[in-house]
Amino acid sequence: MKKSLFAAPALILILVLAPLALAAPAAAPSINADGVCVIDGASGAVVYSENPHKRFPMASVTKVMTAVLAIEKSDIKQKVVVDVSWDEIPDSSIMGLDLMEELTIEQLLYGLMLPSGNDAARAIARSIAGDDYRFAEMMNQKAQELGLVDTHYKNPHGRDEDGHYTSACDLATLGRYAMRYPEFRQIVATKRISFDGRFGAYNLRNINRFLLNYPGADGIKTGYDDLPNSDGVAALSSVIATAERDGRRGYVAILHSYGDYAAQAATMMDFFFNN
């Protein structure tokens, strides 16, 4: 009789713990990209990664750092006279600026982040630092401050240059940092905006398909470049994505993607929210 009394609690304990022992974390889905990092928004902890510190050309996700410095180093409501023309960087995404245009830094930021304007990136860099190269030095200093050890900038727009690279986890970390600024959050969540300049109207549309299609998405930035660098590596598709659901926020960074960046970011974001 005594034996059965002691055996019963032990049996109950086994039955209670057995499901816990059998349960295992869900396997992460496979996507066709070489660098992936998923970060929990609340803690900053990396919850999944593939090649988290491998360095890749980054294309236009460069502009996240350009926007951060614009917010930190200027009064974004201040008007500046633009000394950049839309045709300075051939075959690239543009806002459509003309020489001697007069806009606020905030308006240039919309041109930077929605249509991914390389002309807007140069206008911001020159208004703050005088030229692209000195602005790139400021970008690198900020990267060091944030502990982005696998990141180095050569320009404010992301057109490929040797020595211009980042890693998936550096990119996700930067995205989480940038979203601390209300001005940044408002800009990257905007789908369309129109305003007038000296020479005409700007009708800007956000090209981030993850933002446009994923429930709870509110940013951040995409990039694409198929021109290889001196090592024969092209940036291909890249994205830093964020979304909020039921009080939880996730960040997904994808670099060197061969597929549909929006679908891949959605797949990894679903993995984050479901686990």
ABEGO torsion letter per residue (X at the ends): XAAAAAAAAAAAAAAAAAAAAABBBBBBBBBBBABBBBBBAAAGBBABBBGAABBBBAEAAAAAAAAAAAAAABBAABBBBBABBAAABBGBBBAGBBBGBBBBAAAAAAAAAAAGBAAAAAAAAAAAAGBAAAAAAAAAAAAAAAGBAABBBABAAGBBBBGBBBBAAAAAAAAAAAAABAAAAAAAABABBBBBBAAEBBBBBBABAAAAABBGBAOABBBBBABBBAAGBBAEBBBBBBBBBGGBBBBBBBBGBABBAAAAAAAAAAAAAAX
